Amino acid sequence: MQYQLIKSKRKTIAISFDRGGNLVVKAPWFVSDREVERFVQSKEEWILATAKRLAMQKKKKEAGDETPEETDGEDADWDEEDETDREGT
C-alpha cells in the first residue's frame, strides 16, 4: 500500500487522505518506519473502505449528483487519539 509519510513532533500516528485521494500517514519522529507500516496494515480495512467511499463521492460530485447530506460529518482520517477516545466511552 502506497502512502506519503510525514514525520514531525507529533505524539500519535494519524492516517488521512489528501484532496487528491492520496493516503497520508503522519507519525512522530521516534516511531520507526517498521512500526508505521504495521500501524497502516492494522488499519487496512478502514483505509480501503474510506478510499472506496471517497472515490464514490468524487464520481457523484463530478456527475453533479452529490447532495450536502452525503458528506456532512464523515471522517476521512484516523488518529490514534480518536481510537483512545472511542475506547474510553
N, C-alpha and C positions, 0 to 999 in steps of 0.2 A: 504494500500500500504506500503510495507516494504522499508526502506531506512536506510542508515548509516548517522547519524547526527554528524557533526563535528563543534563545536563552537570554535571561535577564535576572534582575534582582528579586523577582517574584518569589513567593513561598510555595505555590502549588502548581500543578500541571493543568493546563486548560487546552481543550480541543474546540476549534471553531471552523467555520467556513467563511472565506472572504467573499466579496460581492461577485467574484468570478466563479464561485463554486469550488475553489481550491481548498483543500484541507490545510489548516494551520494549527500547529502544536506549539504552545508556549510553555517553557519549563524553566525552573531555577537553574542557575549556573552549576550548582553542586550535584544535580541529578545526571547520572551517566546516560549516554545515548542508548545503551542497552536497556536501562530502566524505562526510558521514554518509549522505546519500541514495545516493551512488554505492556506498558500502560495503553498504548494505541491499540495493540492486539486485543487487550481485555475489553475495549470499547468498540470493537469492530461491528457488532450488531447495531449499536446506536449510530455509528458513522455511516454504515450502508443505508440504514433506514432514513436518516436525515438527508443524505445525498440524494436519495430517490425522491423524497418529498420536495426538496429544493428544486430538483430538475423538473418535476411536475408543475410546481408553481411558476417556474420560468416559462415553460411551454404555454401555460394558461395565460400568463401575462402577455407573452408575445402574440397570442391569438386574441387578446382583448377580452378574455373570459373571466379574469380574476376579480373577485369582489373583496372589499376590505376585510370582511369577517374571516376569510380563509387564512389570513396570515397574522391577525392580531393575537398577541400573547404567546406565540410559538417560539420556543428557544431553538437556536441553531448553534448553540455552543454547549460544551460540557466542561465543568470545572470541578476539581476535587472538592472544593468548598461547598458546591451545590450538593454533592453526594452526602457530605457530612451533615448538612442542614436537613436533608430528607431523612437520614437515619435517626436524627435526634427528635423528630416529631412523630 
